Amino acid sequence: MALMTFAERPEPAIDAAERPMLEGWLEYHRETLVAKCAGLTDAQLREASVPPSALTLLGLVRHLAEVERFWFREILAGEALPDLYSTEEDPDAYSTEEDPDADFKVSETTTWAETEAVWRAETAAARESAAAFGLDDFSKGHGSSGKPFNLRWIYTHMIEEYARHNGHADLVRERVDGATGV
């Protein structure tokens, strides 16, 4: 089995203050996801893990672009935005009742170039939204409970979201070409 390397991934500081620590860990996980996709063709990135699962690396990146948009722009900044990949017009949802996993789905025309560009645009917009808030500041939008979230909670949730999906990406990547990494 080949071992993946993560030369471009920023290591989080071990002695940073709280906000730089949270931002560092989120960036680390963002770039880990990209590293897990590196060196593969579009066809490999569209390859499903193990039937009956339709989970692909491109689907994971699409999902995380949607999650970045939802938490940082819609919830934190209160922007009313359409979903990236879902068909429902409800700006509080990134999936629909008819298709709860629309953001994960890819077609034969889904490419890395397009998917990465959308993901990078959403992560840049997420950084911009977060820069306007302090860790204790509450979001302008709210979740299904009707309550707002502070930025600290959103950062922690996003780190958890990426960490979980990076674990999925490990397994998908190993299935696609045998590559494993730390």
Secondary structure, DSSP 8 states (H G I E B T S, - for coil): --B---TTS----SS--HHHHHHHHHHHHHHHHHHHHTT--HHHHT--SSTT----HHHHHHHHHHHHIIIIIIIIS------SS-----TT-SS-SS-TTGGG---TT--HHHHHHHHHHHHHHHHHHHHTS-TT-B-SS--TTS---BHHHHHHHHHHHHHHHHHHHHHHHHHHH--B--
